[in-house]
Amino acid sequence: MPASPSTARAINDRVALRLLQQEGPLTAGQLKQLTGLSRPTVADLVERLIASGLIAVVGESGEQRRGPNAKLYGIVADRAQLAALDVRTEGVAVLVSDLLGRVLAEASVPIGDDAGTGPAVEQAVALVERVAKEAGADRLHTLGIGAPGLIDPVSGDLRDSSGLPEWHRQLVAALQERFPQARVSVENETNLAAVAEQRDGAARDRDTFVLLWLGVGIGAAVVLDGALRRGASGGAGEIGFLPVPGTVGLPSATGCDGGFHSVAGAGAIAALAAEHAVTAPSSAAEPHAAALVRTAVEAVADAAPEADAAADGFLDALADRVALGAAAVISVLDPGCVVLAGETGRAGGEVLARRVQERLARLSPLPTEVRASALGGQAVLRGALLTARDRAQDELFAPRGSG
């Protein structure tokens, strides 16, 4: 059954808006070529989108051409302002952008373990308010939040977890109260890192891959056929609970001790480094486990004879452990690509990725490329921004029939 004229117009408008968002400013002729629509149809949709305030003339095309055909049309970027938050146990990072994702302002604030729930929430909300003010955003349209922990797939809420501070769960409600007109959504940090790596990072050429998060805790994000898979309860990728060789005991429903976390989490990595006499100075810039891995990678790169053997041994042992968990995931999903992210994964970089790939080639018959994160510490924040932008555009670009 053919679409009604109003539905066809709405669909055409949305296609044109997406092209302008992806390609940048375009002339009516370029829109005609890219959409395959007739010249009168393109002229009508341009008129509608200008009247709705979604696009505007932003310039002209070419040096010699002038007149209506040379007009460049672009998205009105300040039609909506967005906020992205990366919420960690030790603090919050915030950025505010326009509708096209251009960052207008950003900042972060540490939140200590000794901060009470109320003060911690106040600090985080005040940071969002300050960054929004610096960006000139009087009214935020959408807030995207990345946080550790499980997200309820039905309610979209951050589920209660004994491993997370209470202020994480209260922050979402506090932000919704402070910005009542805004759309507020929360997503697992590992999932957001995967979204960012697929759109802008190490997995740009992959529709199917697994992102392995190596940090204070262990997690994974699963992208199959271009779609992020969260699982029936929102727990897809909770591989810290995965039973692996080399642990004492088994994980349980209430704790991942005895699982993959016990051999590849931050505490286990620190103990492994001590066994290999690898040390690193304490730094506020990154977790100690990540600093140990970075120190070992630098020692290998410098090829200092006295440090090289210890660093090599440590990185080999770490790669052995990471490959155990990755091999289990690969045997079930056959993703073809694994991206190492999180603080430890980023610190290991290509050196660790290469060693893990070599081990997987021996452990599994399924060919798998292992890549280092291309976005570093900005992956979660970038993923939160991308999802906020998608949600805002889905609403603002939603098909609207016209009589």
C-alpha positions, 0 to 999 in steps of 0.5 A: 500500500503506497504511503499517503502524501503527508507520510511521504512528505514526512519521510522525505523531510527526515531523509533530507535532515539526516543527510544534512546532519551527516554530510554538512551543508548542501545545496538543493541540487545536492539534496536532489542528487543524494535523495533521488527526489524531484526538483519540485519535491526538494524545493517543497521540503526545503521550504517546510524545513526552513519554516519549522526552524530546523534548517537555514541558509548558511552560505553559497556554493562555489566562487562563480555561482550566485542565486537560488541554486547556489544556496547552501542549507544546513542544520540550525545547530543551536536549535537544541543543546545537549549534555553528556555525562561520564559518571565514575565512582571518583567523579563526573565529567560533563560536556555540553554541545549543540545539535550537531555535536560541536562541544561548547563547554566541558569540565570535570569534578572529583568526588571523594569516597568520603563525600556523602550522597547528598553533597555528591549529587549536589556537586554533580548537578552544580557542575552540569549547571556551570558547564551549561551556563558557560556554553550559553545553554539556557535550556538543555534538550537532552542529557545522556549519562554514562555510568557503571552498573546495569541498566534496567531494560524496561524502566531505563533506570540504573539498577541497585548495585552494592558495588556502586555509590548511592549517589549514582542512582540518585543523580538521575532523579536530581538532574531530571528535577533540575532540568524538568524539560530535558530528556534524561537517559542513562546507559552503561559506560561500557556500552557507550564506549562501544557506541563511540568506538563504532561510530568514531573510533577503532571499530568504524569498519565493523558491524559486529565486534565486542568491546572488552572493558579492562579497568577497576572492574571488567565488562564487555559490550556486544555489537551484533549486525550494527546493533548494541545488544543489552540482553534480557535483563540488561546484563549482556557483557557482565564477563567479570562473573565468567568462570575461568581457569586460574581462580580459587573458587567460583563466582556467585550471584552476589559477587564476581570473586572467582570469575574473570574479574579475579584474574584481570581486574585492577587488583589482580593486575597489581598483584601480577605486577608485583610478582614480576617486580614491575612498579610505577609511581602513584599518580592521580591521573590514572588508576594504579593498575593502568599506570603499571601496565603503561610503565611496562609498555614504555619499558618494552618500547624503550628496550631497556635491558634491565627492565625489558625482561620484567616488563615482557614477562608481566605483559605476557602474563597479562595477555594470557589472562585477558585472552582467557576471557576473550576466548570464551566470548569469541567461542560464543559470538564469533565477533571477528574483532575485539576492542580493548578499552577501559583504563587498563586496556588503553594503557596497554594499547597496541602492545597488549592488543597484539599479544592478546591477538597472538594468544587468541590465534592459538586458543580459538579457530575463529579468526579475531582481530584485537584492536586498542581503543582509538578514543582513549579516556573520551570514549564514554563521554563521546558515546553519551553525547552521540546517544543524546544527539541521536535522541534529540534528532529523533524527536526534532526530526520526527516525521510530521505530516502536513495536511 
